[in-house]
Amino acid sequence: MLVSLMTDGQLAAQVIMAGVDACGPPDGDEEERLRRVPVGAVMLFRKNLDTDADSIRRMTDGILAAAGYSLPGTEDRLEPFIALDHEGGDVHRFTSGVERLPAPLSYFDMAERSGREAALLAVEADAARSAAGLAALGITMNLAPLAETLTDGNRAFLGTRSYGPDPDFTAAAAAAFMHGMKAAGIACVLKHFPGNSEIDPHLGTPILSGGEEALRQATAPFAALIAVSGGGLQPAGVMISHVVVPGWDEGRNASLSEVAMRQKLRGELGFNGIILADDFSMGAVSGGYGTAEKSVTALAAGADMVMAWPRNLAGVHNTILSALADGRLTRARLRDAASRIVREKLRRAAAPIPG
């Protein structure tokens, strides 16, 4: 496996999804930062995409050139995923050039009016059309769709971002979205496992309470989507949320919990792809020790990829290396995390894009 050829620095970089400052082709400082820490993925936001399509494509090409590399004795080139949130509705990062998808909840309304089949066909067709636009800009990963069913407990936070209150339709719509994205080779990351509450995790800590049956209902769409992954519909990753689930791990955010990631998501649901931790700069996890140390805790607990932003990329990378040196993070765990990321990249490179 390629990870056996990677240095500790390359392994520590591969498990990071980093932000960039560029809006258009990256400058020399940005290129140098990505060469020093050749991250596994780069996350784009509205600030990066507030420009024309040609400038966006030159930016993504520049990122791939700076952070990509070939390992000695191999022909495989490792390049970062270029990722963004592209859910539809309010979650739309472009100012021009890429069509805004309808809000996910609108498809549930369509199903009520015109039937489930028509709504699911519309989800897939809209996602496929949008995916072609993303791919033309060099984007390869979408942190979507949401696989959270809308409830009275999470409505205040999710709003129209959910595919609605029916768990079966939510799972089917998320599957249709992934099928559409797959048409252009876009990797999808389901989110946010195991769910959320009414509290916005950017501002505070959501708590997902209830017994085992309530939690089973909350995670049912994730379970359904993971169960059918062997049929060619394979999510590249699942984003783990900052929610606290007292019934699983009292007082510990799911993004820092071995129970949530290893026992529930890996063990019970059987997910073998990339587990991506949500942003540790959010208010839900702002207390206690710093974001770099939380990244190490998350990796040790079972996450495969953590987020870092330009101002602290070197700090997160160095903290992972320090944890590797002092035993807080084992080399076996770091290699396991990196191997899941590399395996997904190689799998997608080998698979022809349907046309």
N, C-alpha and C positions, 0 to 999 in steps of 0.2 A: 504494500500500500504506500502511496506517495507520502503519507504523514511520517513514515519511518525515515524518510530522507530530509525532513524539515528540521531546521534548527529550532531551539527553544523560542527564539525571537519570532520566527515565522509562525510557529504554533500559537504563540500568545497573540499575534496579530490576526490570525485567521479567525479567532473567536470573537472579534470585535466588529460591530457595525458602527461606522463613524459618520459624523456629519462633516460637511465641508462649507467653506465660506464662499466658494465660487458662484458667480452668476454669469455664465459664459465660460470660456476656456480658463482653467485654473492657472494662477500665476506661479512664479518660480518657488515662492515659499510654500504654497499648497502642494505643489508637485514634490518638493523635497520632503515635506511631512509624510506624504503617502509612500515615498520610497523608503523612508526610515521605518515606517510602520505600515507594511503592505497588508491592509485590513482585508477581512473576508467579505465585507459588504460596505457600501456607502449609501447613506440615507439622504434623500433630497427633500427639501421643504419648499414652500412657496417662495422664500427669499432666493432660492437657487433657480427657480423656474420662471421668474418674472422677466422673461426676455423672449426672443423669437426662437423658432424651432431650430434654425441653423446654429445658433449660439448654444442651445441646449445640447445638440448633438456633438458639437465640438467640445463642450464641457465633459460629457460622458466619455468620449473618446480619449480626452486628456487624462481623465481619472483612471481609465483602464490601462493606459500606457504607463502612468506613474506607479500604480499599485500592482500591476501584473508582473509575473515573473515565471521563468521555467526553472525547474529543479535540475541539478546536474545529472546528466545521463538519461534524461527523459525528453519526450516530445510534447508532453502535456504542459500547457501554459495555464497557470492559476491566475484568474482575474476576479476582482470583487463583483459580487452581485451589485447592481445599481437598483436601489429600492426606493419606494415611496408609498404613502397611503393614498389609494385611489379607490374609494368605496362607492362614490356617487353622492348625490345630494350636497350637503354642506361640506363633506370631506372631499375637496377638489383643490389641488395645489396649483393649477395652471391659471395664468391670467389670459392666455389666448393659445390657439393652436391645437388643443385637445378638447374634444367634446365632453361636456359634463354629463356623467351618467345620472339617470333618475335616482332619487332617494330609494334605498332598499325597501322601505315600508310601502312605497307606492306599488310595488309588485304584489304585495299581499292584497292591497285594495283592488288591483287588477284581477287577481284570482277570485275575489269575491264577486266582481262584476262579470267577468268574461270566462271564468273557469281556470282551474289550476294549470292545465296543459298550456293554455295560451300565455299565462303569466311566466311559466318556466321557459318557454320558447323565447319570450321577450328578454328574460334575464340573460340567456345564453347569447342571443344575437347582439344585444347591446354590449355585453362584455367582450365579445369577439371583435366587434367594430372598434371598441375603445382600445383593446389590446394591440391591435395593429398600429394604432397611433403611438402607443407607448413604445413598442418595439422599434418603430422608426426613429425614435429619439434615443435609443440605446438603453432603455430601461428594461431590466430583466426580472425584477421581483416586485410583487405587489403585496403590501401588508393588508390584505383583505382576502376573503370576505369575513364579516362578522358572522359567527355561528352561535350567537346568543339570542335566545328566544325573548321577545318583549314581555315583560311582566309589570305588575304594579310596583314591584320593588326596584326595577332598574329603568323605568320609563323616563324619569326625570333626567337621567344621564344619557341614555341611548337615544331617546327620541325616535327620529326617522331613520337612524342608522341600522336598526334591526329589520329583518325580513318579516317580523310580525309575531303574534302570540301563539302560533301553532308550531310546535317543535318539529313536526314532520315536514311542514312547508319550509320552515327555516333551513332544515338540512337539505331538502331538495333544491331550494333556491341557491344555497351556497354551492352545492354541487354543480348546478347549471352555470353559475358564475365562473367556477374553476374550469369547466369545460370550455367556456368562451375564451378565457385567458390562455388556456393551453393551445388554442388554435394559432397563437402567435408566439408560443414558447415562453410565456410569462409564468414564472414560479409564483405560487400563491402561499400566503401564510394565514391560516385561520386565527381568529382572535375573538375574545380574550378569554382563554381558559383559566379557571372554570366558570367565570362569569363576573358580573359586577352588581353593585347595588345602586341606590339613588345618588350616592356621593361621587362626584367627579374625582377620579384618582389624581388629577393634576392638582387638586386643592386639599384633599383629605383622604383618609383611609376607608375604603369601602369594606363592608362586612357582609358576607354571604352566610346567613344563618339558616336554620331549619335542619330537619332530620335527614337521614340517608335518602329517603324517597324524594325529598325536595331537591337535594343535591344531584340525585340521579336524573331528575327532570331537567335541571339546569344544564347538565353536561350531555344530555341525550343527543343533540345535534352533532357535537364533537365526536361522540362514540359512533354515531351512524356514518359520519364522513370518514373516520379512520378505518372502520370495519370494511368499507368498500374500496380502500386505497389499492388493494391488490389488483383491481380490475382496470388499472390504467389511470384512475383518477387519484393521483397521489399528491396531497398537499406537501409542499417543500418543507413547511414548518408550521408550528403552532406557537402563537405568542402567549406567554404566561402572564397573567395579570398580577397587580399588586393587592388584590383582594385578600382579606383575612377570612379563613373558613374555620370557625371555632370547632366544628365537628371533625376537622382533619388535623389541624395543627394550631392549637390555641395561641393567639398573640403573634403568629408569624405570617408575614405576607406570603402568598403562594409563590411569588417570584424568588423567594429565599428558602422555600420549603422543600425538603427532600420527600416528604409525604406527598405533596401535590405533584411534583415532577416525576420522581422515580416510582413511587408506589401507585399513584392514581393514573397519571398520563401514560407513563411507560408500561407499568405492570398491568393494571386493570384494563386500560383501553388499548394497549398494545401498539402505541405510537412509536415508530422507529426513526422518524425524521428529525429535523432541527427544532430544538426548543429554544425560542428566542425570548429573552426577558424584556419586559417593557422598560421604559426609560426610568433610571434610578434618580433622576433629578426631579421627579414628580413629588408633589406634596404627600402622597400616600406613604412614601418611604424616606421623607426628608429628615426625620429625627435620627439621633444616635450617630453612628460612624459615617464616614464619607462615602461618596458614590463609587470611588475606585475600590474601596474595601467591600462594599455591597456587591460589586461585580464579581469579586473573588468568591464571596459567600454563595452567590447564585451559581457560579460555575461548579463549585465543589458540591452543591446540593443537586445538580443535575441539569442546569441550563447549558446550552451549547454555544450561545452567542449573546453578548451583552452590548449595550449601546454606549458610545462615548462621543463627545462633541469636540470641535477643533481645539478649544482652550485646554481640554484635559485629556486629549488622546494619548500623549506621551505618558501622562501620569497613570492612566488606567493600564497601559501596556507595561510600564515598569512595575506597577503593583502586582500584576499577574505574574511577572517574572520573579519578583521577590517572594510571592506566595509559593511558587514552584520551588524556589531555593530553600525555603524554611519548612516545607512540608505541609503548609496549610492547603495546598492544591497539589495533588499527585500528578506525576507525568502521565500515568495511565488515564486519568480522568481528562486531562488536557488533550491527549491524543484521541481519546474517544470523541470528545466534542468536535475537534478539528476534522476527524475522519467523517463525521456525519455531514459536515459542511462541504468538504472536498468531494465526498461521494455524490452528493446532490449536484454539484457542478459538473462532474464527469458524466453523470447519468444524463443530464440535459444536453451536454455537448455531443453525446453519442446518439441522442434521439433526434431523428429528423423532424422538423417543424411541419405539421400538416399544412398542405397548401391546396 
